[in-house]
């Protein structure tokens, strides 16, 4: 079984003729192969649970090779994420990774208590309908499988803000039928930072709702983490 789950409707597909996630990672090698993500230190690591939902937003956790470049007070890995969620008296059940690269951490780092799905989503651009549908399906599948508990769905992009905020708000608007102002207020308040991309905000406020057709159709199951704390 492949470690990496890439939703079939997202921007990247493994089918012939489309760029694979590996291709994306290779194309980014010229831009930056090491180092902390630009602007990453400017954002708090983890927000709070969005009221009335299972969502909790956070910035991308970093692997040890990146965290070792930071003071301990500024490092943030997957175990720090779990600790932060538990300090809020919550439990994380699913991580949805929206980053468009594989360089920040490995799927082999995912704690065994969490499921993991990657939906590669380009930054700056409004996520396409395929990525939106994959996100909705991932959330619906998790909720249907976890009706007997209150485990959370953690969502991150690089900063845990723009792509993360857009897709969470899009779900709240399209599926939960919140109006855009309410969805944005809930996300911004819970994240502790406001969505910055004007095109994302405009789309949420003014564009037509995306179709929910097919959101209950199954995608591949998420992978389960195997890492244990040392």
C-alpha positions in Angstrom: 0.0 0.0 0.0 1.3 3.4 -0.9 2.1 5.7 2.1 0.9 8.7 0.2 -2.8 9.4 -0.4 -3.5 12.0 -3.0 -7.2 12.7 -3.6 -8.1 11.8 -7.1 -9.9 15.1 -7.8 -7.3 17.5 -6.6 -5.0 19.6 -8.7 -2.4 16.8 -8.9 -3.3 13.3 -10.2 -1.0 10.3 -10.5 -2.5 9.5 -14.0 -0.3 9.7 -17.1 0.0 13.1 -18.6 -0.5 15.0 -15.2 2.1 16.2 -12.9 2.6 14.0 -9.9 3.3 15.2 -6.4 6.9 14.0 -6.9 7.1 16.3 -10.0 5.9 19.2 -8.0 8.5 18.5 -5.3 11.3 18.3 -7.9 10.1 21.5 -9.6 10.4 23.3 -6.3 13.9 22.1 -5.7 15.4 25.0 -7.7 13.4 27.5 -5.5 14.3 26.2 -2.1 15.5 22.8 -0.9 16.1 23.6 2.7 15.0 26.2 5.2 12.0 27.4 7.1 9.0 28.4 5.0 8.8 32.1 4.2 6.7 33.9 6.8 6.2 30.7 8.9 7.4 32.3 12.1 4.9 35.1 11.8 1.9 32.9 12.6 0.9 31.1 15.8 1.2 27.3 15.4 -2.3 26.2 16.3 -5.7 27.9 16.4 -8.7 26.7 18.4 -11.5 24.4 17.5 -14.0 26.3 15.3 -17.2 26.5 17.3 -19.9 24.1 16.0 -17.5 22.2 13.9 -14.8 19.6 14.1 -12.2 21.8 12.4 -9.0 23.1 14.0 -6.5 25.0 11.8 -2.7 25.1 12.2 0.4 25.9 10.3 2.5 23.1 8.8 4.5 21.2 11.3 8.2 20.8 10.4 10.4 17.7 10.3 13.4 17.5 12.7 15.9 18.7 10.0 14.1 22.0 9.8 13.2 22.4 13.4 16.8 22.0 14.4 17.5 25.4 12.8 15.1 27.1 15.2 15.2 27.8 18.9 13.2 25.3 20.9 10.6 28.0 21.7 9.9 28.4 18.0 10.0 24.8 16.7 6.8 23.0 15.9 6.4 19.4 14.9 3.6 16.9 14.8 4.0 15.9 18.4 3.8 19.6 19.4 0.6 19.7 17.4 -0.9 16.8 19.3 0.2 18.4 22.6 -1.4 21.7 21.7 -4.7 20.1 20.8 -4.7 18.1 24.0 -4.1 21.2 26.0 -7.4 22.4 24.6 -9.0 19.2 25.9 -9.5 18.0 22.4 -8.2 15.0 20.4 -7.0 15.1 16.8 -8.3 12.4 14.5 -7.5 13.5 11.0 -4.9 15.7 9.4 -5.7 17.2 6.0 -2.5 18.5 4.4 -3.0 21.1 1.7 0.6 22.0 1.0 1.9 21.7 -2.6 5.1 20.0 -1.6 6.5 17.1 0.4 9.5 18.8 2.0 8.1 20.0 5.3 7.5 16.6 6.9 7.2 13.0 5.9 4.1 10.8 6.1 6.2 8.4 8.1 6.2 11.1 10.8 2.4 10.9 11.2 1.5 9.8 14.8 -0.3 6.4 14.9 -3.3 8.0 16.6 -4.0 10.1 13.4 -5.3 9.5 9.9 -3.8 11.6 7.1 -4.9 12.8 3.7 -3.0 15.0 1.3 -4.9 17.3 -1.1 -2.2 19.2 -2.9 -3.4 22.7 -3.5 -1.5 25.5 -5.2 -1.1 28.7 -3.2 -2.3 32.1 -4.3 -5.0 30.7 -6.6 -8.5 30.0 -5.5 -8.7 26.2 -5.1 -10.2 24.4 -8.0 -13.5 22.5 -7.9 -11.6 19.2 -7.8 -9.7 20.1 -4.6 -12.9 21.5 -3.1 -14.8 18.3 -3.7 -11.9 16.2 -2.4 -11.9 18.3 0.8 -15.6 17.9 1.3 -15.4 14.2 0.7 -12.6 13.8 3.2 -14.5 15.7 5.8 -17.8 13.9 5.2 -16.1 10.5 5.3 -14.3 11.3 8.6 -17.5 12.6 10.2 -19.5 9.5 9.1 -16.8 7.2 10.6 -16.5 9.2 13.9 -20.1 9.9 14.9 -19.4 8.2 18.3 -16.6 10.6 19.3 -15.6 14.2 19.1 -12.2 13.9 17.4 -11.1 16.8 15.4 -10.1 17.4 11.8 -6.9 19.4 11.6 -6.3 21.3 8.4 -3.1 23.0 7.4 -1.4 24.6 4.4 1.9 26.4 4.9 0.8 29.1 7.3 -2.6 27.5 8.2 -4.3 30.6 6.9 -5.3 31.2 3.3 -5.8 27.9 1.6 -6.8 26.4 5.0 -9.2 29.2 5.7 -10.7 29.2 2.2 -11.5 25.4 2.2 -12.8 25.4 5.7 -15.0 28.4 5.0 -16.1 26.9 1.6 -17.2 23.8 3.5 -19.1 25.9 6.0 -20.8 27.9 3.3 -21.6 25.1 0.9 -22.3 22.2 3.2 -23.3 23.7 6.6 -25.1 26.7 4.9 -23.4 29.5 6.8 -23.3 32.8 5.2 -19.8 34.0 4.1 -19.5 36.7 6.8 -20.3 34.2 9.6 -17.9 31.6 8.1 -15.0 34.1 7.8 -15.6 35.5 11.3 -15.6 32.0 12.8 -12.4 31.0 11.0 -10.5 34.3 11.6 -11.4 34.2 15.3 -10.4 30.6 15.8 -7.2 30.8 13.8 -6.1 34.0 15.5 -5.1 35.5 12.1 -7.4 36.8 9.3 -7.4 35.3 5.8 -5.2 37.6 3.8 -5.7 36.7 0.2 -8.2 39.1 -1.3 -9.1 36.8 -4.2 -10.0 34.1 -1.6 -12.2 36.5 0.4 -13.9 37.8 -2.8 -14.7 34.2 -3.9 -16.2 33.3 -0.6 -18.3 36.4 -0.4 -19.5 36.7 -4.0 -18.9 33.6 -6.1 -21.6 31.0 -6.5 -21.6 28.1 -4.0 -19.9 25.0 -5.3 -21.9 21.9 -6.0 -22.1 19.3 -3.2 -23.0 16.6 -5.8 -20.9 13.5 -5.1 -19.6 14.5 -1.7 -20.8 11.3 -0.1 -19.1 9.2 -2.7 -16.0 7.5 -1.4 -12.5 8.4 -2.2 -9.6 6.3 -1.1 -9.4 5.8 2.6 -6.8 8.0 4.4 -3.6 6.4 5.6 -3.1 5.8 9.3 0.0 7.1 11.0 2.6 4.7 12.4 5.0 6.9 14.3 5.4 6.6 18.0 6.8 9.1 20.3 10.4 8.4 21.2 
